[in-house]
């Protein structure tokens, strides 16, 4: 956005540069002047942002904490490491290569936001920088139907957009970036959430699951009652954590499931790429690829109660494992089971077992569900959490789009005063001039939306290909309602930022 806006500003000053050259300035001196101005503006804007940005962090974190999207202990960082990153046009090639490498060599990374999101950002940033290349052909394509509208208005609107490709690109760029990020992030989150849910539920062999209604877990009396249900085999799992040390001081929390190794395989089909779960004991652990540990590796860890322990890696879980790691119940301490898997024994009646489970859970703040119902609830919770977090990010991005759009259109307003005045001298009424301004704004924003849809399609297609290799076919899903809201906001901002200056401009612009 900054690149396209600054390019437009430089284009506006060609006469000034020509005058400087006429008075003896060399091309190098003119370039150094522009670079110097850019540096001064960047320093001033960065300093202002560095002061105002942290002030908004605490209220934003408070809001996310209230929504359950962030823990209450989270505090704003005081690090000065974050900085602006400039992307070159070559970043497009980088993004496509990164996407291909992950799709072919590491499809599991598609479900990891730390891997997927940066690639998406690179691709969309590249599309934004290359907007001037694509603006003219897309504008010509969209201008065709506009030119065929009745009267001269359509012709004037199309000609204005085509004649000012630099201004069109500068206006379309923020729309492109915002709409593409909205579509890609929301669509990508929906697709990866669906894949994660499928990966989480596919290994479950149990016919029913008993889940707590709150965070406390399943009490021990309930577990005893479940084990007494005729025709049911019960396997409990307790959610816990272990912590590994990265660097010298940073403890990383690793989620783990505490299970009975002997009963684990009856309730779950656990994918193992190396080693064996049969070797799972109190001093061993099974870990997923995200741990980046080799088979047989001995690692010092901290358990949930703060005590240290040494574990040997005896099994490496597959990428589609339902848990990040498995330990024995000895490491759950006093924590209550978070899930009870119920598997029907041969000859048992499913309706009878379900009725017995419902009776057993009554009065114990727990409920029994079928595997299908549990899968649907899990997908709904995951989608809700992901979308809520991304909408918070998109709200910030939309604010930046408003600044970029309004800034560019206001910059162009003064240059076009004479143009609007010429239309009035040719016989156009004030209302016709305003309709021309509005029509051109709608056309330019539409160009940005079309380019955004292209960038979104490329991004989501790459993600879908990786997820296809990982977990089979997944719906090519985009939450269109919030994306449509972002698009509508861009249209409103574009029209308002164009029409308001035209209404306020008098004299030569719109003579009486």
Protein Blocks (a to p, Z undefined) as FASTA:
>chain_A
ZZmmmmmmmmmmmmmmmmmmmnopafklmmmmmmmmmmmmmmmmmmmmmmmmmmmmmmmm
mmmmmnopacfklccdfbfkbccddddfklmmmmmmmmmmmmmmmmmlmmpmklmmmmmm
mmmmmmmmmmmmmmmmmmmmmmmmmmmpgcjklmmmmmmmmmmmmlmmmmmmmmmmmmmm
mmmmmmmmmmmmmmmmmmmmmmpmbfbdcddfbfnopcfklmmmmmmpghiacddddddd
ddddehjllccddddddddfklmmmmpccddfedjfklpcfkbccddfklopaehiacdd
ddfkopacddddfbdcdfkbcbfbdcdfklnmmaccfbdcddddehiafklmmmmmmmmm
gopapadddfklmmmmmmmmmmmmmmmmmmmmmmmmmmmmmmmmmmmmmmmmmmmmmmmm
mmmmnopafklmmmmmmmmmmmmmmmmmmmmmmmmmmmmmmmmmmmmmmnopadddddfk
lmmmmmmmmmmmmmmmmmmmmmmpghjllcZZ
